[in-house]
Amino acid sequence: MKKPVKVAITGAAGQIAYSLIFRVASGSLLGPDQPVILQLLEVPVPEVLEKLKGTVMEVDDCAFPLVHSVEIHSDPMSGFEGTDYALLVGARPRGPGMERKDLLTANGGIFGPQGKALAAKASKDVRALVVGNPANTNALIAATAAAKGGLDPKQIHAMVRLDHNRAVSQLATKTGVHGNNIEKVIIWGNHSSTQYPDISHTTVGGKAAKDLVDQNWIEKDFIPVVQQRGAAIIKARGLSSAASAASAAVDHMHDWALGSNGKWVSMGVPSDGSYGIKPGIVYGYPCICKNGQYEIVQGLSVDEFSRARMTITENELREERAAIEELLA
């Protein structure tokens, strides 16, 4: 049996984390032979921690063979002790009348300290994924704080994999092909309604996707549906995406840790100038993962249609950064 690795999950009493905890415990994240120590973090509120204790009781009752132990924490400085993989789910939701800048600032008070704690207490090879929205800028805040403690900003990502999976699903339904036969989907930019789901390079059963669907469907149906899917789910079920968000988080971290087998996956990573996106934001790119690392896919052609949409989502991320610039100083 391998040595257990530590997997931290914040916002652990929430609905996304509830699904995520059982996926991690069952081996979906790191494989069927990797034992885990679950480090579950929540706010220091008695009723919230009591709810989390109930979840831990359920984990115990499942008798998962890969679960070495489960810990409950309310302080990231203890909760990230020795952490190998961190899933940062807990975030401040937008309240009535709250301006976007206020939301970003409030989340800065969460993700700044978490980034600092990761740098101080986690494994130096820790990989962290921000799931809590606004994920890209929350990841930027956490990465900036962590970098001051010596971590590479590339060790903290934002999740756009949910959008990637949604795009695959929509295209599969349209073409009548199983999603396993769809490759090279890209989500550019922000995990928001400005994101750009791009199938310019996508293949469906080995055929170019753009030869199987018309441009009108791409512009009027595909792109808006993927961009607005989260809102549609809230309208339909009265709650935000939970199981699908947890599944996407597992997909992202699994591929990052174990490799994507040469396939393109969409990841929110620090911009490095690729495709004209200047550094300073966390931006969705097509990536390939290997040996625990990721590389942005290079050399892709970008037409005028794509460039315009890539710029729109970049501009939104620049605006978000400007709103919390003082937190990054």
Salt bridges, closest charged atoms under 4 A:
ASP33 OD1 - LYS2 NZ 3.64
GLU50 OE1 - LYS53 NZ 3.88
GLU71 OE1 - HIS73 NE2 2.79
GLU81 OE1 - LYS121 NZ 3.98
ASP163 OD1 - ARG166 NH1 3.66
ASP163 OD2 - HIS191 ND1 2.62
ASP255 OD2 - ARG161 NH1 2.85
ASP255 OD1 - HIS254 ND1 3.37
GLU314 OE2 - ARG318 NH2 3.10
GLU320 OE2 - ARG100 NH2 2.26
GLU325 OE2 - ARG321 NH2 3.19
